[in-house]
Amino acid sequence: MSDDELIWRIAGGSGDGIDSTSQNFAKALMRAGLHVFTHRHYPSRIRGGHTYVEIRASADDVQSRGDGYNFLLALGDSFARNPQEEAYYGNEEIKPLSENLDDLREGGIIVYDEGLISEEDVADLELEKRAEENDWHVFPMDLRGLAKEHGREVMRNTAGVGVTAALLDMDLEHIEDLMSDAMGGDVLESNLEILHEAYEIVNEEYDFEHDLRAPTGEHETEQALLSGSNAIAYGSIDAGCRFIAGYPMTPWTDVFTILSQNFPDMGGIAEQVEDEIAAAALAVGASHAGAKAMSGSSGGGFALMSEPLGLAEMTETPIVLLESMRAGPSTGMPTKPEQGDLEFVLYTSQGDSSRVVFAPGTIEECYEQTRLAFHIAYEYQIPSIIIYDQKLSGENTNVPVEFFDREPNPDLGSTLTEDELKEAAHDASGKFHRFAYEHESGAENGVSPRSLPGQEGGRYLATGNEHTPVGHISEDPDNRVYQMSRRVQKLEHIREELDEEHDSNQTYFGDEDADFGIITWGSSQGAVAEAVSRLNENGQSVKAIGVSDMMPFPETEMVEFLESVDEAMVVEMNATAQFRGLIQKELGRYGEKMTSLLKYNGNPFEPAEVVESAEINLNGGDEEPSAQVHIEPAAGD
């Protein structure tokens, strides 16, 4: 964490407006010219339970949450459980203060709502003693009372933002503009009044002895504040998707909600159905009928989709599915990030099935790889899956608006027109050879172009059984070998296209000539990128690769990377080193080169954790890291 950045944490209870308040404050910081990155921590409860959002803001680009934070706005939990349940759950009202002290940096600022957090509770925390030991600057404010004076208790969030702005010597202009955009009438007037009153109280009643101030910066182009869910949704729209079916499940629901809100205005259809089996089956049907379609879920919900996924593979119906990971197994920790579903997504379904799997690591990659997933799915008539996690789903960062200035792509891929169908192979009854042998279709990539229902000359049968070229059920051995071989070879040709016709989906960092490498995938990419920069600035020689292509595996790029280093550390958020296992499955000869850095406590990596573990490896690997992470030795050690 550098001295010229702000890491602001607002903490309260679920239902206290923590998320909306933090989003608006992040937008205000972005409009003030800063780069921002947010991190959400919330329980799997609708009301009550400690929740916080962290905003990292700097004049320089930020790619990850920071190490700890330097400003705490603790509102207390106004939806805490009944005190009679304290024996088990503890005092929930004070948790937004008590559970955030360990991560606060030396010299940090604490603002807490003394209208909800009592003096007795603060005394029990020995806050005064800890503040003296850590040079914290503590500002108790009756935010609740101030809000009640202006009408509604919920406005204590606005008061807290006013206090924050005053203590950081921030101008209120951008905050006022955002409030004016979102509110009107008496509500706007009351919020502006409380914002200014809180700001003035701080300036009049407190002498500032702290050094923390809001950074200053300037953007060269217009910025948008987006999450991974936003980017996946917008990538789907620009790829021509106009149908989505789903059932709500955290954290996949964000994408489903965004598209459900936008589709009615663009002629699209969004259907919430009774379960995930129906959702995936409905999307397969929509794609069969000629729409660009998608569905998705998380964890156990995606497990129910394995049967429709197999149907799409067998009928060669293009579809894009999302799998938004959370900590498992079973219900696990529904609102916490983890990268534990990789093996499940790669291999779920029946028999020798094939699918494409992308794992974006940044907001930009979410957009680009979603578009690519639709292109591959519809060109090769194969399911494409985007695998991401709760962290990437909900974290917000600023992206230049011009990044999204792309042409839409409604193309349905390898689909024949009626004129082309006239020249295609048909059987004696007039049925179209939808699953044609290679010499009939002329395709050398395993793809037999499809027709759409209603096209003249396009009639065929679609079944989940093995089938003949026109779709009749068949158990003939020769036909089985041909059809299976044709479907399986698609991945080889997709890999060729990805290598030859597209920019690499893998991202590289650090010193190209380094002998020590770090390998990661998905949302851990940002923390690794910052860690590599720090290591190199500190005199180490380190490079890294962030991998997005899970299937088909990017063998050429991975071989080149592993050949170029003496040792590699694989960083991922799970307990069983699933991505390292995939690398060893594909490239077993490099098993002795790779160690693992694993984290699975429900929190994403901080850059310092990656730095410390890399230094341990560089120094011989005899120490244990200080954080809740685990180093797994190389195969054979």
N, C-alpha and C positions, 0 to 999 in steps of 0.2 A: 504494500500500500504506500503510495507516494504522499508527500506532505501537501501537495496541491490538489487533492481530491476530497470530495465530500462523500461519505457513505452514511446515509440517513436511514434509520430504521424506525418505522412507526408500528407500534404494537398495541393490541387491544383484544377484544373477543370477536369471534365469528358473528357477523351481524352488526358490528359497530361501524361499518363503512370503511374499513381499513384499506381494502383493495381499490375502491373508487377514489378515495382521498389520495392514495399513493400514485395512482395513474395520473391524476390531474397535476400533482406536484412534479412528477417526472416530466410531463409535457411542458410545464412552466420552465423547468431547468433546460429542457431541450430547446425551447423557443428563445431562451436566454443565450444560446450559442454553445451549450455543453453537450458532450456525448454522455449518454445515460445507459445504464443496464440495471434491470430489476431482478429481484429474487423473491419468490413467494413461499411462505411457510404457513400452512393452515391445517387444522384438524379435520377429520371426517365427521363433522357435525355441522348442522345448518345454523344453529344458534349456540353461542357460547363456546368456550375453549380457546386457549391462547393462540393467537395468530399474529404474524407480522409480515411486513413487506419491507424489503431493503432496496434502496436506490443508490447506486454508485454513479457519481457525476464527476466529470473531468473535462478539461479543455482538450485532452488527448483521447484517442480512440480507446474504448474499454470493451473487452470481449468476454468478461467473466465477472462473477461476484468477487469482491475483494477478500482480504484476510481480516476478519473482524469488521468493525465499523467504528465511526467516531461521533455519531449523534443519535441519541435515543429519545424518541417522543413516546412515552408510556402512558396510554390513556386508561389503563385498567380494563377489566372485562365486565361490561355492564350486563352481560347475559350469563354470569357465572352460575354454576349449580348451587342448589340450596346448601347453606352452611352445614346442615345436618350430614351431608355427604363428605364433609371435609376429611373424615378419618381415612378415606380411600383416595380421594382426588386432590386433597390439599386445598388451600385457600386460592380459588381460581381468580378472584378479583385482582389479586396482586401479581399474578404470574406474568403479565406483560411487562412488569418491572423486574421481578425477582429472577425470571428465567432468561433474561437478556444481559445480565451484568457480566457474565464470564467472558463474553466476546467483545466487550467495549474496550477500545484502545486507551492507552494512557493519554491523559490530557483531554479526553472526550467530554461531551456535554450530555447531561440528563435533564429532560423536562418531564415531570410526571404530574398527573391530574390529582391534586390533593382533595378534589371534590369527591373522588371515588376511592382513592388509596389513602388509608388513614395514617395518622402519625404513629400509632401503635404498630401497624404493620411495617412501616418504614424503619422503626426502631428495631424490630425483630430481625431485619435484614442487616443491621449494623451498617447502614448505608453511609452514614457520616464517616465512620472509620475507614471503610473501603474507598470512599471518595478521596480522603486525605492520602491514603497509601498510593492511589493511582492518579492523583492530580486531576480527578474528575471535577467538573463544574456543574453543580446541581441547582436546578431552578424549579421549585415547587410552585405550581399555578393552579388556581381553582377554575379549571376550564369548564367543568360541569356547571358551576354556579354562574359563570359568565354566560354560558349558552342559555341557561334558563332565563336569565334577565332579558334575553333577546327573543325568547319564545319557545325554542325547541332544544332539548338536550343533545340531539344528534349534531347540532352545530358546534359542539366542542371540538370536533375535528377541524373545523375552519379556524377556531381560536388557536388550536395547536399549530396550524400552518402559519398563522400570523406571528405566534411566538417564535417559531423556527426562523421565519424570514427576518425578524428583528435581530435575533441572536447571530445570524449569519451575515447581517448587513446587506440583505437582499432588497432590491426594489420590488414593489408589489405589482408592477404593471402587468406582467405576464399572468400572474395569479388572478388578477381582476379580470383580464380578458377571457380566461378560461371559464371563470364563474359566470360571466355575462353570456358566453356561448351556451352554457348548460342550464341557466336559470333565467327567471324573469319576474317582474312584479315585486310583491312584498317579500317573497322568498329571497330573491336576489338582493334586495335592499337590506334585509336583516343580516344576510351573510356578509355583505360588504361592511356593514357596521361592526359586526363582531370581529372581522378580520383586522380592521383598522384599530379598534379598541385594544385588542390583544397586542398588536404591534406597538402601540403607544405606551401601554402599561410597562412593557419590557424596557423600552427606551427611557422611561421616566423613573422607574423604580430600581433598576439594576445597573451596577457598574460592571462592564465587561472586562474580565481578566484573562479570558481565553484567547487563543490565537486563531481558532478555526473561523474561516470565512468562506462564503460561497466562491468557488472558482469562477473565473471569467473566460469566455471563449467566443468564437464566432464560426458559424457554418458558412461554407462557400455556396452551398445549394440548399434548397428547401428539404426539410427532413420530415419523416413520418415515424411515429412511435408504434411499433408492431411487435406482436408475439409470434412464435412459431406457428400457432394455430391460425392466426391471421394470414401468414404467408402461405400456408398449405391451402387454405380456403381460396385465396386470390389466385394462386397457381392453378387450382382446379378450374376456376372460372375462366381464366385465360386459355386453358387447355381445351375449352369447349364443353366441360362437364355441365350438364343441366339436370341431372337426377341424382338424388342421394336418399338413401333409406337408412334408418338407424334406430337404436334404442339408447337412451341416455346412460352413460357410465363415465365417471371421472377417470382420467382427464380428457378422454376423446370427445366429450360432449361439446367442448369449445368450438371445434371445427364444425360439428353438426349444427350448432346454434347459429354460427356466422352464415353458413350457406342457407340454412332455413330462413334466415332474415332477408337474404339477398335474392334468392331464386325467384320469388314471386314477381319481382320487378323486371326480370329478364327472361320470362317464359320458362323457367325451370320448375321442377317439382321436388319437394322435400316431404318425405313420409316418415313419421314416427310410428313404428309398428310394435307388435306385442313382445318380440324377443329378437335376439341377434340372428337366430336361424332364419327367421322371416326377413330380416333386414338384408342379409347377404343374398338370399334367394331372390328377393324383389329386385335388387340391383343387377343380378345376373339376368333376370328376365327383361329388365329395361335395356340392358346392353344388347341382348339378343334381338330386341325389337328395333334397335338402331340408334339408341341414345348413348351418349358418353356418360357412364354411370359409375358411382362409387358407394362404398359403405365403409364401416369401420367399428372398432370398439376398443376395449382395454382388457388385458388379462383374461379373466374367466369368460367375458362376453365374446372375445375373439375365439376362445376355445369352441364355442357353439357354432362358429362359422366354418369349421373344418370340413363339414359335409358339403355346403354350397361351394366352398373353395375347390374341393375335388371335382364337383360337377362342372365348374367353370374350366378346370384344367382338361377334363375329358371331352367336353363339348367345344373346347377351344373358343370360349366366349371371353372377349376382353373385358377386364374389370380392374379397377383400382381399389384396394382396401387399405385402411389405416389401422395400425396397431400402436396405440399410445400406452407405453409401459408404465406400470406403477409397481411398488414393492409387493411381492408375493411371497409364497404361493397362496392359493385360494384368495380370500378377500384381502389378506395381507395388510398393508398400510395404504389405503386407497388414495391418499393425497400426498404421498411421498415419492420422490423419484428413485428409480432403479433401472438398470439395464439387464434385467434378468430373463427377458422373453426371447432372446435372440435365437437360441436353439429351437424353441417352440415354433417360432415364425418360419424358420428355415425348413422345418421338416414336418409340420402338421399336415394332415390330410392322409389319403389312403394310397398305398402302393408307391410306385416310382413316379412321384408327381414333380412337376416343374413349375417354378414361379420366379419372378424377379423381385429382389428385395433391396431397397435403398434405405440408408440410415443418414439423413442429413444432420449436420452438426451446427449450423448457424441459421439465422433467419433467412438470409439470402439463399442458402442451399435448400431450405424448405420449399421456397418458391420454385427454384430452378428444377429441383429433382422431382417435385410433384408434376410439373409440366413434362419432364422426361418420362416419368412413370406412365402417364397417359399415352405418350407417343409410342413407347415400347409395347404397352399392353395392346393397343389397337393395331399396330403394325404387325406384331407377331402373334396376336390372338392368344394371349397368355395373361394370367393374373399378375399384376404388379402390386407390391406391398410397400408402403412407407412405414418404417418402424422408427418411432421417436419416443420421448418420455415426458413425464409430468414437468420436468424442468424446462425443456425446450418448448413445451406446449404453452406454458404460462409466463415465462420470463419475457419482458419487453425491452427492446433496444431501439435506437434510432437508425433508420435506413434512409439514404437519399431517395426522394420521390422519383427521380429520374431512373432509378434502377428498374422500376416496374414499367418503363415506357417500352413495351414489347408488343408485337403484333399477336393477336389471338390466333389460336389454331383449332378450328372446329373439325379438321379432317378426321374421317373415320378409319384411316389406315387402309389395310388390305381388304377393301370391300369393293365388289364388282358393280358396275352399272348394268342396266338392262341390256344395252348394246353389247357389253363384254360378255354377259351371260349367254347370249346367242351363240357365241363362239366356244363356250365352255363345254366340258364333257357332261353328258347326261346318260342315264340308263334307258332301257327300252320303254319304261313306263313314263319317261319324261322327268324323272327326279334328277336334280343337280348333283354332281359329284362334289359335294361340299368338302369331304375329307379325301381329296383326290390323291392318287399315287403320284409320285414326283414326275414321272414322264407325262402324266396327263395335265398337271397344273403348270409345269414349266418352272416351278419355284425350286431353288436349290438351297433354301434356308429353312426348310421344314414347314413353311407356311403355305396352306392351301386357301386361297382367297375365298371369302364368304359372300353370301347373298343376305338380303334382309327380307323379313316376312312381307309379302305383298308384291314383291318384284316378279315380273313375268319371267318364267324360266328359272326361278330361284328356289323351287320347292325341294325340301329335303327333310330328313328326320333328325332330331336332336335328342340324344339319350345319354344317360350316365353309364350305360353298358358299353363294352367294346363294340365297335361297329364297322360296317363296310363303308366304302366311299360315299354312299348316299345316306348312311345313317342307320341301316338295318342292323339289329343285334347280330353279332357274329362271334363264334368261338374258334374259328378257323386258325390254326397255328401260324400259317404264312401271313394272313392278314394281321394277326396280332403283332407279330414281329415288325411288320412294316409300319403299322400305325404308331406303335410305341416308339420305335426308332425315329420316326419322323418328328414326333412331339419332343422327344428328349434332345434332339440335335438343335432345337431352337436356341437353347442357352449358349451353345458354342458360337452361333452366328450373332446373337445379341452381344456377346463379349467382343467379337470382331468389330461390330458397329461402334460400340462404346469406345474401343481403343482407337479406331481409325477415323471416325466421323464426328466425334464430339470432344470438347475439352474434358480433361480428366476430372472426375468427381472427387478425387483424392486431393487433399490440401497439404502443402509442405511448409515447414517452418524451420528456422534456425540455420546453422552453419552447414553448408552442403558437404564440407570435407570432414565433418565430425565422425569420430569413431564410436560414440555412444548415441543410440537412437531411442526415441519414445514413440510408441504406436498407440493410437487411441481411435475411438469411433463414436459417432453420435454426439450428444450434448456435452461430453467431457472435453471436446476439442478446444473450447475457449480457455479453460483453466490450463490446459497443456500448452497452448500457444503463449500465454503470459508467462508460464513457468520457464519455458525454453528461452524467452527473451531475458528473463532475470538470470538464469544460469549462465548464458553467454556474456551478459554484462558483468557477471562476477568472475569471469575468467575461465569458466568451463567451456568445453567445446561439445555442443549438443545439437541434434536436429530431431525433427519429429515429422510424422505423417498422420493425418486424420483421414481415416478410411470411411467412405460412404457406400461403396459397392459391396454388399454382403453376398449377393447371388445375382449373376455369375461373379465368382471371386476374381479380383484383379490380379491374377497371378504374376504377370510381367512386372507390374509396378512393385508388388510386394517382394519379389525376388531381387529386383534391383536395390530396393531399400535395405533388405536384410543382408545382402552381399556386401553392402557398402559400410557396414558397422561391425564392430567386434561384439557388441552386446546391445540388447534392446529390452526396454521395459514397457509392458503392455498395460495401459491404464484404462480401467473400466469399473462401472458401478454394479458389481454383482459379487457373489461369494464363491463362484465356481469357475471363474476365468473363462467365460464362454467364448469370447472373441479370440483369445489366445488359443483355445481349443480348436476353433475353426481354422486358424492359421496353421496349426500343427497338423490338422486333418488334410489340408490342401498341400502343405509344404513341410512334411514331417522332418526333413533333414535339418531344419533350423531350430528344432525344439531346444537344443542345448544352449542356444544364444539368448533365449527369451525368459525373463522373469516377469512377474505380474505385480501390479499395484492395484489392490482391490479395496473398495469402500461400499458398504451396504448398511449404513446406519440410518438411512432415510434423508440424508443431506448430501448435496452435490459436493464435488471436490472444490477446495480452495486452492489457488495457485501455490501457496506456501507448502501445502501437503505434498504436491508433486515435486517441488524443488527439494524438500527435505529427503524424500524417498530416492530421488535421482542421485543426490549427493551421497546417500548411504550406499547405493549400488556402485557409484564411481569410486568410493573409498573401500570397497571390498565386501560390502554387504553384511557386516558383522553386527550392526546395531538394529534396534527396533525403532520404528518411527514413533513420534510422540503423540500423534493424533489417532483418531479411530479409523485407521487404515491398516491394511495388511499386505506385507510383501510375500509373495509366493515364489520360491526359488525356481530355477530353470529345471527342465526335465533332466533327470539323472543326478541332480545335486542332493 
